[in-house]
């Protein structure tokens, strides 16, 4: 595979971001986070040039770009206070939701059983949300956004899994690994943000799983469909 050197660069910059955030330099940290995310976007664009399905690649790249934008917006909750922080966080969730929709669009036509994937995704999302809401306390607005967000990423995982079952290729295996890490990362983020106590270990786990997931999604475009 090509452009693999972008992966460790992305992860190193992400680690620097985490360290700067831990020091309380939130504005600087947010800028560095955006730079780290720009590397998985760059990897996606370069990988898309080698993809044998331009339409699929194009939608994945749009999803990666939206992920980068959402990364910056989510961290603005530490830069701003009060209502501005809340608006930034909710906007970030909305942009991430748009990214998941792009990924779903990119993969849906390769899914042999889209109805089954959707029903399964909704059922799993309901079970996951029931468990999450039993462990966190959040305002109604965050819960509403969370329902749609977790619903979308769970459906995405099921769509990609069905594509993998229909065509057990390296492309879909890597894509599924990326979306699964993305989902786990989001669950950790929610628990660490709205749970009874915050943990730096959970914060690191959330971010590193997220960046590895996005890098895998970007890299899979180099593998044939």
C-alpha positions as CSV (number, residue, x, y, z in Angstrom):
1,X,0.0,0.0,0.0
2,X,1.1,3.6,-0.7
3,X,1.4,6.7,1.5
4,X,1.6,4.6,4.7
5,X,4.0,7.2,6.2
6,X,1.1,9.5,6.6
7,X,-0.4,7.2,9.3
8,X,2.4,7.5,11.9
9,X,2.6,11.3,11.2
10,X,-1.1,11.6,11.9
11,X,-0.9,9.6,15.1
12,X,2.1,11.5,16.4
13,X,0.4,14.8,15.8
14,X,-2.7,13.5,17.5
15,X,-0.6,12.5,20.5
16,X,0.9,16.0,20.6
17,X,-2.7,17.4,20.5
18,X,-3.6,15.2,23.5
19,X,-0.6,16.4,25.5
20,X,-1.3,20.1,24.7
21,X,-5.0,19.6,25.6
22,X,-4.0,18.0,28.9
23,X,-1.9,21.2,29.7
24,X,-5.1,23.2,29.3
25,X,-4.0,25.1,26.1
26,X,-7.3,24.4,24.4
27,X,-7.1,26.8,21.4
28,X,-3.6,25.6,20.4
29,X,-4.8,22.0,21.0
30,X,-7.7,22.5,18.7
31,X,-5.5,23.8,15.9
32,X,-3.2,20.8,16.3
33,X,-6.1,18.5,16.3
34,X,-7.2,19.9,13.0
35,X,-3.8,19.4,11.5
36,X,-3.8,15.7,12.7
37,X,-7.2,15.2,11.0
38,X,-5.9,16.9,7.8
39,X,-3.5,13.9,7.5
40,X,-6.3,11.3,7.3
41,X,-8.1,13.5,4.8
42,X,-4.9,13.8,2.7
43,X,-4.4,10.0,2.9
44,X,-8.0,9.6,1.7
45,X,-7.6,11.9,-1.2
46,X,-4.4,10.2,-2.3
47,X,-5.9,6.8,-1.8
48,X,-9.0,7.8,-3.8
49,X,-6.8,8.4,-6.8
50,X,-6.1,4.6,-6.8
51,X,-9.6,3.5,-6.2
52,X,-11.3,1.5,-8.9
53,X,-14.7,3.1,-8.1
54,X,-14.5,6.9,-8.2
55,X,-18.1,7.4,-6.9
56,X,-17.4,5.3,-3.9
57,X,-14.1,7.0,-3.2
58,X,-15.6,10.5,-3.7
59,X,-18.2,9.9,-1.0
60,X,-15.7,8.4,1.4
61,X,-13.4,11.5,1.0
62,X,-16.4,13.8,1.7
63,X,-17.0,11.8,4.9
64,X,-13.4,12.2,5.9
65,X,-13.5,16.0,5.3
66,X,-16.6,16.3,7.4
67,X,-14.9,14.3,10.1
68,X,-12.0,16.8,10.1
69,X,-14.4,19.7,10.4
70,X,-16.3,18.0,13.2
71,X,-13.1,17.3,15.1
72,X,-12.4,21.0,15.3
73,X,-15.9,21.9,16.3
74,X,-16.1,19.3,19.0
75,X,-13.0,20.6,20.7
76,X,-14.3,24.2,20.7
77,X,-16.4,23.1,23.7
78,X,-13.2,23.6,25.7
79,X,-12.4,26.9,24.1
80,X,-15.8,28.5,24.6
81,X,-18.0,28.6,27.6
82,X,-21.8,28.3,28.2
83,X,-24.1,28.3,25.3
84,X,-21.3,28.7,22.7
85,X,-19.6,25.6,23.9
86,X,-22.9,23.7,23.7
87,X,-23.6,24.9,20.2
88,X,-20.1,24.0,19.0
89,X,-20.4,20.5,20.5
90,X,-23.9,19.9,19.0
91,X,-22.8,21.3,15.6
92,X,-19.8,19.0,15.7
93,X,-22.1,16.0,16.3
94,X,-24.3,17.2,13.4
95,X,-21.3,17.4,11.0
96,X,-20.1,14.0,12.1
97,X,-23.6,12.7,11.4
98,X,-23.3,14.1,7.9
99,X,-20.0,12.2,7.5
100,X,-21.6,8.9,8.6
101,X,-24.4,9.5,6.0
102,X,-21.7,10.0,3.3
103,X,-20.1,6.7,4.3
104,X,-23.5,4.9,4.2
105,X,-24.2,6.3,0.7
106,X,-20.7,5.2,-0.4
107,X,-21.3,1.7,0.8
108,X,-25.0,1.1,0.4
109,X,-25.0,-0.1,-3.2
110,X,-22.5,-2.8,-2.3
111,X,-24.7,-4.1,0.6
112,X,-26.5,-7.2,-0.6
113,X,-29.2,-6.9,2.2
114,X,-29.8,-3.1,2.8
115,X,-33.1,-3.6,4.6
116,X,-31.7,-6.3,6.9
117,X,-28.7,-4.0,7.6
118,X,-30.9,-1.1,8.4
119,X,-33.2,-3.0,10.7
120,X,-30.3,-4.7,12.4
121,X,-28.5,-1.3,12.8
122,X,-31.6,0.3,14.4
123,X,-32.1,-2.6,16.8
124,X,-28.5,-2.6,17.9
125,X,-28.5,1.2,18.2
126,X,-31.6,1.0,20.4
127,X,-29.9,-1.6,22.7
128,X,-26.7,0.4,22.8
129,X,-28.5,3.7,23.6
130,X,-30.5,2.0,26.3
131,X,-27.2,0.9,27.9
132,X,-25.5,4.3,27.4
133,X,-28.4,6.3,28.8
134,X,-28.3,4.1,31.9
135,X,-24.7,5.2,32.6
136,X,-24.8,8.9,31.7
137,X,-26.6,12.1,32.5
138,X,-27.1,14.6,29.7
139,X,-29.4,17.4,28.7
140,X,-32.3,16.5,26.3
141,X,-30.7,18.2,23.3
142,X,-27.6,16.0,23.7
143,X,-29.7,12.9,24.0
144,X,-31.7,13.7,20.9
145,X,-28.6,14.4,18.9
146,X,-27.0,11.2,20.4
147,X,-29.9,9.0,19.2
148,X,-29.5,10.1,15.6
149,X,-25.7,10.0,15.8
150,X,-25.4,6.5,17.4
151,X,-28.2,5.3,15.1
152,X,-26.3,6.4,12.0
153,X,-23.0,5.0,12.9
154,X,-24.5,1.7,14.0
155,X,-26.4,1.4,10.7
156,X,-23.2,2.2,8.9
157,X,-21.4,-0.6,10.7
158,X,-24.2,-3.0,9.7
159,X,-24.2,-1.9,6.1
160,X,-20.4,-2.3,5.8
161,X,-20.6,-5.7,7.6
162,X,-23.2,-6.9,5.0
163,X,-21.0,-5.6,2.2
164,X,-18.1,-7.6,3.8
165,X,-20.3,-10.8,4.0
166,X,-21.3,-10.4,0.4
167,X,-17.8,-9.7,-0.8
168,X,-15.2,-10.9,1.8
169,X,-12.4,-8.7,0.4
170,X,-9.6,-6.8,2.1
171,X,-11.3,-3.5,1.2
172,X,-14.4,-4.3,3.1
173,X,-12.5,-5.9,6.0
174,X,-10.5,-2.8,6.4
175,X,-13.5,-0.5,6.1
176,X,-15.4,-2.5,8.7
177,X,-12.5,-2.4,11.1
178,X,-12.4,1.4,10.7
179,X,-16.1,1.9,11.3
180,X,-16.1,-0.5,14.3
181,X,-13.2,1.4,15.9
182,X,-15.1,4.6,15.1
183,X,-18.2,3.3,17.0
184,X,-16.2,2.1,20.0
185,X,-14.4,5.4,20.1
186,X,-17.7,7.3,20.1
187,X,-19.1,5.2,23.0
188,X,-16.0,5.9,25.0
189,X,-16.4,9.6,24.2
190,X,-20.0,9.7,25.4
191,X,-19.2,7.8,28.6
192,X,-16.2,10.0,29.3
193,X,-18.1,13.3,28.5
194,X,-21.4,12.6,30.2
195,X,-20.5,9.9,32.7
196,X,-20.1,10.4,36.4
197,X,-16.3,10.9,36.2
198,X,-13.9,11.8,33.4
199,X,-10.7,9.8,32.8
200,X,-7.6,10.8,30.9
201,X,-7.1,7.2,29.9
202,X,-10.5,7.0,28.3
203,X,-9.8,10.3,26.5
204,X,-6.6,8.9,25.0
205,X,-8.4,5.7,24.1
206,X,-11.3,7.6,22.5
207,X,-9.0,9.7,20.3
208,X,-6.5,7.1,19.3
209,X,-9.2,4.6,18.3
210,X,-10.9,7.3,16.4
211,X,-7.8,8.3,14.4
212,X,-6.9,4.7,13.7
213,X,-10.4,4.1,12.5
214,X,-10.4,7.1,10.1
215,X,-6.9,6.1,8.8
216,X,-8.2,2.6,8.0
217,X,-11.2,4.0,6.2
218,X,-8.9,6.2,4.1
219,X,-6.5,3.4,3.4
220,X,-9.1,0.9,2.3
221,X,-9.7,3.1,-0.9
222,X,-6.4,1.7,-2.2
223,X,-7.7,-1.8,-2.1
224,X,-9.9,-3.1,-5.0
225,X,-13.7,-3.4,-4.6
